[in-house]
Amino acid sequence: MPALASLGYELFPDHHDQRRADQLLASVRDYPLIGCALGCNRIARRGWKFWKSLDHGKVWGIGSLIPCARVIQSRHSEARFVLLGTGSERHLARKFCQAIPGTVDLVGRTKILDLAEVVDRMRVMIVSDSGLLHVACARHVPLVALHGPTDPGRTGPFPMAPNTRIIQRASMRDITPEEVSDAVEFLAFQSRNRPERPGSAS
C-alpha cells in the first residue's frame, strides 16, 4: 500500500468547465489571483448558524484572513483575492469583500469541475483542512495549508510538493497573518516551481 504522502488526486474538467471559469474570473483575468477557502465540509453541513461565533477549530478565522490580505496587497497592490466555499459561508464573504475591495466572491457559485478550473487559475491557494485543499492538490496549484489540531499527515495535503507550505499550530488562532502572508509572498511572487499538471502541454 502506498504511503499517504505519495497519494494524489485527479479531476477531469472539460471545455465547458474552462469556459465557465473564464466567465467567473473575467473581471480579474489580468491580475495575479489568490484563492481563499473560507470554511470546511463539517461547517457547510451544519449551516450558517454554526458560524455564529466566527470561530472553529478547523478554520482560520475571517478576522485573521482580512489582515493577511491587507498585508499582501500592501506589498502587491495588483493582487486580487478570489473567495471560494459553500453557500453557508456567504456572510463571511460579504465581510471580506467589504474590507478588501476588488475581491471576487464565488462562494456558493461553483460546482466541483468548474471549481477545479477556477482553482487552476490561482497563483496560490490559502486553505484549511477542507475539500478545497484536495482540489488544489489535484490541480497542482501552489498551496498554503493551514492546520490546527488536525494532523496533515492523515488529512493531507497529498502528495506533498515543493510548492506546498504547511503552517500548523496547536490552535488555528495561533497562526498569524504575517506568517501566512510571507508564505503567499514566496509561492505567488517569488517561487517559480509550479509543476505542469498531468496532461498539460509542456
Phi, psi and omega in degrees: 000131182292150175297147182304320184297341181266352182290152178219178182230159174223140172232149187231069175293155179245189186294334175294318178293322177298316180296319179297316179297319178300319179294315182296330184252015185302324185286345183232024188297336182260011182251152169290128189251137177239117181273141180230124174267125188272332187223205177211168186299322182299318180289321179301321180293327184276340176092178189295333182295335179292343181270006190307320181275355185055031183215129180207144188296338182260357189235135174283127189293153177299332178292343174262325182293322180295311176300325177299314179298322179294320177298315181298315180290334176292332178270327185222086185297340181281347183294142176234145183255143179238119182267133182229145180161194182261168183301334180291351182254013184297324181294328175291320178299319179299318179298316181295315182296326177295325183276329185236088180300150180089357179291143174261119183262106177250017181297125180076010186246005184235152167255172193301319185279322174288333172299318178301320179290323176297311180301323182296341181268001181275141170294324181200151174247137171254114185220154169263192180287090188210174177299327180294333174301316183286328174297315178299320177297317181298330181262005176057040181269139174308139196219130168252107185260123185255126183230138170258243183286344179287146185269114179297340175292339179257329187249357180100171024282142176233138345282161174292143184219162179299335182263026177244133174237126175257128174242116183232134175225166180301325176229143176301332180294342181275352176280126186265150175303326183293319181288328176289316180296326177295319179294319177297317179305313182293310186289323186271330190236349180242314183286147175232038187252026176287122181284157172294137177284154183306132177087355180276160181286144179271000000 
